[in-house]
Amino acid sequence: MTNIHTSPLKRLSLAEEVADRLQELIASGKYQVGQQLPTEPELMTQFSVGRSSIREAVKILSHRGLVRVQQGLGTFVLSLSGTGEPLSQRLQRADFDDLVEVRFLLEVKIAEKAAMHRNNKDVEKMKSFLKKRFEYASANQLEPCIQADINFHMAIAEAGKNEIMRDLYKIVAEHLKKSFLLRYQNTDSFINTQHYHDALLQSIVDKDPKKALVWATKISDQPK
C-alpha cells in the first residue's frame, strides 16, 4: 500500500497520536468502509513507531467504533465517524457535579456487588486503603488522602467482579481526583466521612448488600 507522509509525532502517547492520525485519514475518505488498513509492519514504517504502539492505536480505534480486527485477516474500516468522542476525552470537559453524579451511580452499585462477591483478599485490600485514607486525612495530607480514598473505592469495584463497571469507575475517578485537588484545601471532609466508610467496609465484610447500598448512598450524599 502507498506510504503516506506524516509529520513528526509530538505527543507523549505515540499510540494516541497514531490513532488520531489514522482517524483523520479515515474521516477524509483515504480509507473507505470495508477497506483494510495497512499491515502492522507498514504502519510501523509509516509512523516510525514500534509494534506495541501500532497495536494500541488499533485498539483505540476499535474502541471508538472506527475499525474491526479480524484475526488472521487484518484490520478493516468499520465506520468513517465512529461512535463519537472517547469517554476519557468527554470526561475532561465534564462539569464537576456531573462527574459526582456518575460516581454516585457507580459507587452505589459496586458497593452492593462487592458485598455479594468479595473474597478475603479483597477485604484486606479495602482495609489497607481505608487505613491509609484515615492516616493521611489525620495528617492533613490532601493528595495522598484523595488517592487513598480512590484506591479504597477501586478495591470495592474490583471486589464486585464486574470488569466493565470497574474500568468505568477508574476512568471517572481519575478525572474526579483532578477536580478534588482544585476544590479542597484540606482533609476535613475526609475526616468527617471516615465513619461512613468504616460502616461501608463492615457491610461488605458482612456480605450485606442492602446495608452496603445504604452506606454507599450516605457517602455520596455528603456535601462535596
C-alpha positions as CSV (number, residue, x, y, z in Angstrom):
1,M,0.0,0.0,0.0
2,T,1.1,3.6,-0.7
3,N,3.2,5.1,2.1
4,I,1.7,8.3,3.4
5,H,3.9,11.2,4.5
6,T,3.4,12.2,8.1
7,S,4.9,14.9,10.3
8,P,7.0,14.0,13.4
9,L,5.0,12.7,16.3
10,K,5.0,15.1,19.3
11,R,2.6,13.6,21.9
12,L,3.8,11.7,24.9
13,S,1.5,8.9,23.9
14,L,2.6,7.7,20.5
15,A,-0.4,5.3,20.3
16,E,-2.9,8.1,20.7
17,E,-1.1,10.2,18.1
18,V,-1.1,7.3,15.6
19,A,-4.8,6.6,16.4
20,D,-5.7,10.3,15.8
21,R,-3.7,10.4,12.5
22,L,-5.4,7.2,11.3
23,Q,-8.8,8.6,12.3
24,E,-8.1,11.7,10.3
25,L,-7.3,9.6,7.2
26,I,-10.4,7.5,7.7
27,A,-12.6,10.6,8.1
28,S,-11.1,12.2,5.0
29,G,-12.0,9.1,2.9
30,K,-8.4,7.9,2.4
31,Y,-9.6,4.6,3.8
32,Q,-13.2,3.6,2.9
33,V,-15.7,1.5,4.9
34,G,-14.7,-2.2,4.4
35,Q,-11.2,-1.3,3.3
36,Q,-8.3,-3.0,5.0
37,L,-5.7,-0.8,6.8
38,P,-2.0,-1.2,6.1
39,T,-0.3,-4.1,7.9
40,E,1.4,-3.7,11.2
41,P,4.9,-3.5,9.6
42,E,3.7,-0.9,7.1
43,L,2.2,1.2,9.8
44,M,5.3,0.9,11.9
45,T,7.3,2.3,9.0
46,Q,4.7,4.9,8.1
47,F,4.6,6.4,11.6
48,S,8.2,5.4,12.8
49,V,6.9,3.7,15.9
50,G,7.1,0.2,17.4
51,R,4.7,-2.7,17.1
52,S,3.2,-2.1,20.6
53,S,2.2,1.5,19.7
54,I,0.5,0.3,16.5
55,R,-1.4,-2.4,18.3
56,E,-2.5,0.1,21.0
57,A,-3.5,2.6,18.3
58,V,-5.7,0.0,16.6
59,K,-7.2,-0.9,19.9
60,I,-8.1,2.8,20.5
61,L,-9.7,3.0,17.0
62,S,-11.6,-0.2,17.7
63,H,-13.0,1.3,21.0
64,R,-14.0,4.4,19.0
65,G,-16.0,2.2,16.7
66,L,-13.9,3.0,13.6
67,V,-12.3,-0.3,12.8
68,R,-12.7,-4.0,13.5
69,V,-9.9,-6.5,13.8
70,Q,-10.4,-9.9,12.1
71,Q,-8.0,-12.4,13.5
72,G,-5.7,-13.7,10.8
73,L,-7.0,-11.3,8.2
74,G,-6.3,-7.8,9.3
75,T,-7.9,-4.6,10.4
76,F,-10.8,-3.2,8.5
77,V,-12.6,0.2,8.5
78,L,-16.0,-0.1,10.1
79,S,-17.2,3.5,10.1
80,L,-16.0,6.9,8.9
81,S,-17.1,8.7,12.1
82,G,-17.1,6.0,14.8
83,T,-19.2,6.3,17.9
84,G,-18.2,9.8,18.8
85,E,-15.9,11.4,21.3
86,P,-14.0,8.9,23.5
87,L,-15.3,8.8,27.1
88,S,-12.0,9.8,28.6
89,Q,-11.9,13.0,26.5
90,R,-15.5,13.7,27.2
91,L,-14.9,13.5,31.0
92,Q,-12.1,16.1,30.7
93,R,-14.8,18.6,29.7
94,A,-17.4,17.4,32.3
95,D,-18.9,19.6,34.9
96,F,-17.9,18.6,38.5
97,D,-21.4,18.0,39.6
98,D,-22.0,15.7,36.6
99,L,-18.9,13.7,37.5
100,V,-20.0,13.4,41.1
101,E,-23.4,12.1,39.9
102,V,-21.9,9.5,37.7
103,R,-19.6,8.5,40.6
104,F,-22.6,8.2,42.9
105,L,-24.4,5.8,40.5
106,L,-21.3,3.6,40.1
107,E,-20.3,3.6,43.8
108,V,-23.7,2.5,45.0
109,K,-23.8,-0.4,42.5
110,I,-20.2,-1.5,43.1
111,A,-20.7,-1.5,46.8
112,E,-23.8,-3.7,46.5
113,K,-22.0,-6.1,44.2
114,A,-18.8,-6.2,46.4
115,A,-20.9,-7.3,49.3
116,M,-22.1,-10.2,47.3
117,H,-18.9,-11.3,45.6
118,R,-15.9,-10.1,47.7
119,N,-13.3,-12.6,48.9
120,N,-10.8,-12.3,51.8
121,K,-8.1,-10.8,49.6
122,D,-10.5,-8.1,48.5
123,V,-11.3,-7.3,52.1
124,E,-7.6,-7.0,53.1
125,K,-7.0,-4.5,50.2
126,M,-10.0,-2.4,51.3
127,K,-8.9,-2.4,54.9
128,S,-5.4,-1.3,53.9
129,F,-6.6,1.6,51.7
130,L,-9.1,2.7,54.3
131,K,-6.5,2.8,57.0
132,K,-4.2,4.9,54.8
133,R,-7.1,7.2,54.0
134,F,-7.6,7.9,57.7
135,E,-3.9,8.3,58.4
136,Y,-3.4,10.8,55.5
137,A,-6.6,12.7,56.5
138,S,-5.5,12.9,60.1
139,A,-2.1,14.3,58.9
140,N,-3.9,16.8,56.5
141,Q,-2.0,15.3,53.5
142,L,-4.6,16.1,50.9
143,E,-3.3,14.5,47.7
144,P,-2.3,11.1,49.3
145,C,-5.7,11.1,51.2
146,I,-7.6,11.6,47.9
147,Q,-5.6,8.9,46.2
148,A,-6.2,6.5,49.2
149,D,-9.9,7.3,49.0
150,I,-10.0,6.5,45.3
151,N,-8.0,3.3,45.9
152,F,-10.4,2.2,48.5
153,H,-13.4,2.6,46.2
154,M,-11.4,1.0,43.4
155,A,-10.8,-2.0,45.6
156,I,-14.6,-2.2,46.1
157,A,-15.1,-2.1,42.4
158,E,-12.7,-4.9,41.9
159,A,-14.4,-6.9,44.6
160,G,-17.6,-6.6,42.6
161,K,-16.1,-8.8,39.8
162,N,-17.6,-6.7,37.0
163,E,-14.7,-5.6,34.8
164,I,-16.7,-3.1,32.8
165,M,-18.0,-1.4,35.9
166,R,-14.5,-1.4,37.4
167,D,-13.0,0.2,34.3
168,L,-15.7,2.8,34.1
169,Y,-15.2,3.7,37.8
170,K,-11.4,4.0,37.3
171,I,-11.9,6.5,34.4
172,V,-14.3,8.6,36.3
173,A,-12.2,8.5,39.5
174,E,-9.1,9.7,37.7
175,H,-10.9,12.8,36.5
176,L,-12.5,13.4,39.9
177,K,-9.1,13.4,41.5
178,K,-8.1,16.4,39.5
179,S,-11.3,18.2,40.5
180,F,-10.9,17.3,44.2
181,L,-7.3,18.7,44.2
182,L,-8.7,22.0,42.9
183,R,-11.7,22.0,45.1
184,Y,-10.4,21.0,48.5
185,Q,-8.0,23.0,50.7
186,N,-7.7,20.4,53.5
187,T,-8.8,17.0,54.5
188,D,-11.6,18.0,56.9
189,S,-14.4,16.5,54.7
190,F,-12.5,13.2,54.6
191,I,-12.2,13.0,58.3
192,N,-15.9,13.8,58.7
193,T,-16.9,10.9,56.4
194,Q,-14.5,8.3,57.8
195,H,-17.1,6.6,59.9
196,Y,-19.4,6.2,56.9
197,H,-16.5,4.5,55.1
198,D,-15.9,2.2,58.1
199,A,-19.6,1.3,58.1
200,L,-19.5,0.6,54.3
201,L,-16.5,-1.7,54.7
202,Q,-18.2,-3.6,57.5
203,S,-21.3,-4.2,55.5
204,I,-19.1,-5.6,52.7
205,V,-17.2,-7.8,55.2
206,D,-20.6,-9.0,56.5
207,K,-21.8,-9.7,52.9
208,D,-24.8,-7.5,53.4
209,P,-25.6,-5.9,50.0
210,K,-28.6,-3.9,51.3
211,K,-26.5,-2.2,54.0
212,A,-23.7,-1.6,51.6
213,L,-26.1,0.2,49.3
214,V,-27.3,2.3,52.2
215,W,-23.8,3.3,53.3
216,A,-22.6,4.0,49.8
217,T,-25.6,6.3,49.3
218,K,-24.9,8.1,52.5
219,I,-21.3,8.7,51.4
220,S,-22.3,10.0,48.1
221,D,-24.9,12.3,49.6
222,Q,-22.3,14.1,51.7
223,P,-21.5,17.7,50.6
224,K,-18.7,17.8,48.1
